[in-house]
């Protein structure tokens, strides 16, 4: 699962979502792939490159497209 696909999922979810919501949607969209496990890794790379921002919550992170 590429960063582009993760970004597209985030856009589908209205431009902001928690890590759990993104993982759930990735699993629904790509049921035959186990790569939904790497969602957090892909989000961190998107953050590093300036595409998304992370807002820390109690037990999860909220991700927003910049």
C-alpha positions in Angstrom: 0.0 0.0 0.0 1.6 3.2 -1.1 1.5 6.7 0.5 -0.7 7.8 -2.4 -3.4 5.2 -1.5 -3.3 6.2 2.1 -3.6 9.9 1.1 -6.6 9.0 -1.1 -8.2 7.1 1.8 -7.7 10.1 4.0 -9.4 12.3 1.3 -12.3 9.9 1.1 -12.8 10.2 4.9 -13.2 14.0 4.6 -9.5 15.1 4.9 -9.2 14.0 8.5 -9.5 10.8 10.4 -7.9 8.8 13.2 -5.4 6.0 12.6 -8.0 3.4 13.4 -10.5 4.8 10.9 -7.9 4.9 8.2 -6.8 1.3 8.9 -10.4 0.2 8.9 -11.1 1.8 5.5 -7.8 0.4 4.1 -8.9 -3.1 5.1 -12.3 -2.6 3.5 -10.9 -1.1 0.3 -8.1 -3.7 0.0 -9.4 -6.9 1.7 -6.9 -9.2 0.1 -3.9 -7.2 1.3 -2.4 -7.3 4.7 -0.6 -4.1 4.2 -3.1 -2.2 6.3 -0.7 -3.0 9.0 1.7 -0.4 7.6 -0.8 2.5 7.7 0.9 4.3 10.6 4.3 4.0 8.9 2.9 5.5 5.6 1.2 8.3 7.6 4.5 9.1 9.3 6.2 9.4 5.9 3.5 11.6 4.6 3.9 13.8 7.7 7.7 13.9 7.2 7.1 15.1 3.6 4.6 17.8 4.7 1.4 16.2 3.3 -0.4 15.6 6.6 -0.3 16.7 10.2 -0.7 14.6 13.3 -2.7 15.6 16.3 -2.1 13.3 19.3 -5.2 12.1 21.1 -5.3 9.9 24.2 -5.1 6.5 22.6 -4.8 7.4 18.9 -3.7 10.1 16.5 -5.9 12.3 14.3 -4.5 12.9 10.8 -5.3 15.9 8.7 -4.4 16.8 5.2 -2.4 20.0 5.1 
